[in-house]
């Protein structure tokens, strides 16, 4: 299956899970749903990745992975609070300011600077439309702004964790840490899940669709494409979120929303840079050698 199609499937699966999560907000607080997603995903990933077999886990590796997991959990909680007050496509588009900002700050050249300017215009359009709906939207905007900041931290820490851990082991340990750290604030409200089989099944579906499946697919995509191509493919996520929001939640976008969404997607695409042929060939040789070693 081509990498773009895999990535589109990842985005549709991820935000289908978010759409199911929105349905749970009537029975559970959004932040509690987010914590349950992290906790259940952590259990599933621990059983899948078995990180204790990927040792040794020295202190530095544990600290970095733990910080990564807490940021990841906080990002998800902020995002779920946001989509309780904003349309799903709008929330996802604004959240993408995080990775665009990271690319603009850590990169160089006109692409990154143009990307941050284009993203700013897109956010103004999206936020301007949402503000007309009152105080609830302002809460959503604050939450999604926090989620964007956490996503930036997730990218920075995630690169370090990826360099220290193999496969999904770092993700499993990080998610477990995030779930444990946030448990005192959210576990107490999760009681209804223990007494309602349907609710428990829905939470499991959210965890699988929004975390386990997308992360597994992205691992496949990352082995096939360059970092630049992966950055361009990220632009498919806001589009897939808008599709899920329109079809499942009936949150039909207006013209201004579509323009803002297109600008944010364009900003993501601008952050992708082509690798020189020599660099790309060296990277391919390194990945091939790593594949042989894993085999």
N, C-alpha and C positions, 0 to 999 in steps of 0.2 A: 504494500500500500504506500503511495507517495507520502512524503513527509508533510506537505501542506494539508492533505486530507486527514492524516493522523492528528495533526495539531488542531484542526477544526473539530474533529471528534472529541479531542480532549477538552476544548473550550465548551462545546455543547454539553458534554457530560458534567463538567464542573458547574456550569451555571444552571443546568437542570437540577442539580442537587441544591443550589441556592434557591431555586424556585420552590422546591419541596420544603425547604427550610422556612420560607415565607409563610407557607401554609401552617407551619407549626407555631407561629407567633401567637396565635389565639390561645394555645394551651400552655406555652412556655415563654418566658421572656427571651427576646432575641439573643442577648448575651449568654444566657444559659444554653440555648441551642448551639451557639458557636462553641462553647466550652465542651458540650457533649460531643460535637463533631470531632474536636481535637482529641478528646479522651478515647473515643471509640476507634478513631483512626490510629492512635498510638498503639492500642492493643493489637489491632490487625497488622500493623507494620512491624511490631516486635515479633509477632509470630512468623511473619514473612521473611524479614531481613535477618533475624537472630543476631543482633549486633555483638553479643558476647563472644561470637565466633570470629569477630573481626578485630580483635585486640592487637596490641595492648592499648588501653585507654588511659593515657597519662593525664596529669592534671590540666595541662594547657588545652589538650584536645577536649576534655570534659567541660571546661569553663566556656570555651568558644561554642561548643555544641549546645550547652545549656542556655547561653545568651541568645543564640539563634532560635532555640525553641520557644523561649519566652516572648521574643519579638514576633515570631510566627503566630503564637496564640493570641497576643494582643492585637495583631493585624486582623485576625479572623473575627475577634469579638467586636472590634470597631466597625468592620465591614458589615456584620450582621445587624448591628444597631443602625447603621446607615440605611440598609435596604428595607428596614422597617418604616423608614420615613421618606425614602426617595425611590423613583423607578429604578429597576435593576440595571438597565443599560446606562442610565445617567451616572449611577454610583460607580459602576465599573470604569466608565470613561474618566471620571474625575480621579479615581484611584490610580490611574495610569500616569498621573503627574509624578508619582514617586519614582518609577524607573526612568522616566524622561529626565528628571532632575539629576539623578545619579549619573546618567550618561553625559549630561551637560557639564556637571562639576568635574567629573573624573576624566572626561575626554578633552579633545582639542579640535580646533578647526571650525568651519562655518556650519557644518551639519548639526553639531550639538547645540550651538547658540541659536540657530534657526529653529531647531526642534523645541527648545524651551519657550521661544516666542510664540510659535504656532500653538503649542499646548496651552499657553496662557490665554490666548484668544478663545480656544475651544472651551476651556473651563469657565470663562466669563459668560459665554453664551449658554452653557448648560446650567450654571449656577443662577444666572439671571432668570431663566424660565422657572426654575424650582422655587426661587424666593417668593414668587407670586402666590404660592400655596400656603404661606403663613409660617407660624413658629415651628411646626413639625418639620418642615423642610430645612429650617436653619439648624435644628438638632442633627438632621441627617447630614448636612454639609459639614458641620463640625466633626462628626464621627468619621465621615469619609476622608476628611482632611487628615485626621489622625491615622487612618488606615493607610493613606498614601505615604505618610512619614514612616510608619512602621514597615511598609513595603520597601522603602529605600534602605532601611536598616536590614531588612531580610535579604536583600540582594548583596549588600556588602558582607554580612556575616555568612550568608549562604555560600559565597565563593570560597571563604576560608574553610568552611566545613566540608565542602566538596573536595578540597585539596587534602583534607586530613582523614576522611572516612571513605570507605568503598561502598558504592551502590547506595542503597536506601538505609544503611545502618545509622549514619549520622542523622538522617531525617527521623528515624524511629526513636532514637535517644532524645533528640531535640523536642519532638512532639510530646514524648512522655514527660519530660521536664516541664514544658509549658503547661501541660494539663495538671501536673501536681502543684505547680506554683500558683495557678489561678483557681485551684479547687476550693480554697476557703471562701472565695467570693461568689462562686457560682454553683458549686455542687449541692448546696442546701436546697436550691429551687428545682432540682432535677428529680425530686421524689415521684411526681406523676408517671415518669417513664417506667418506674419499677412496678407499677400496678396496672399499666395499660399496654397490652401486647401490640396494638396497632401503633401507638406512639413510639414504642421501642423499635418497631420495624421501620418506621419513618426516619427515626434518628440514624439507624444503621444505614438506610439508603442514602441519607445525606452524607454520612461519613465516607461511604464507598464511592459515591458519584462525585463528591466535591474534593476528595483528598486522595484516596487510594488509587482509583483508576487514572485520574489525570496525571498524578506524579509518575505512575508506572509508564504511561504513554510518553510523557516528556523525556523519561530516561531513554526510551527507544529513539525518539526524534533527535536528542542531543548526540547520540552516537552516529547519526547519519549526516547531519548538516553542520556547517560552520557556525560560529557564534554570530556572525553578521546575518546569516540567513535566519537563525533562530530569532534574532531581534525583529526582523521584518515579520516573521510569522506571529509574533506577539500581537500585531495589529489585528489579527483575526479574533482575539478574545473579546474586545468591546463589541464587535459586530455580532458574534455568536451570543453574547449576553443580551443584546437588543432583540435578537430573534427569539430567544427563550422568553424574555420579558413580554414580548408582544403575543406570542402563541400561548404560553402557559398562564401568564398573569394578566393578559389583555391590557398591557401597558403600552398602548400604541404611541410611538414617537411622533412629535410634531416636526415641522420643517426646520425650525431653529435647533431642535435637539439633534436632528440628522446632520446639520451643518457642523455643530459642535463636536459630535461624535466623529465625523469625517476628519476634522482638524486634529483631534487627539490621535486618531489612527495615523494620520500623515506625520505627526510629530514622532510617533514611535518608529515609523519607517525611516525618517530622516536620521535617526540615531545609529542606523546600521551602516557600517563601512565595509567596503570590499577588502579582502585580504590580498596582499601581493601574491603572485603565483608561487614565489619561492617559499614564503611563509606558509601558504596553504599546503604545499607539497610536504614541507617538514612536519606540519601538524598531522597530515594524513599518515605519514610514516610512523609517527609516535603513537597514533591511535591504533594502527595496525599491529604494532609491536605489543601494545597493551592488550589487544584482543587475543593475540597468540598466547600471552602470558596467562590470561584468564582461562583460555581453553585448556 
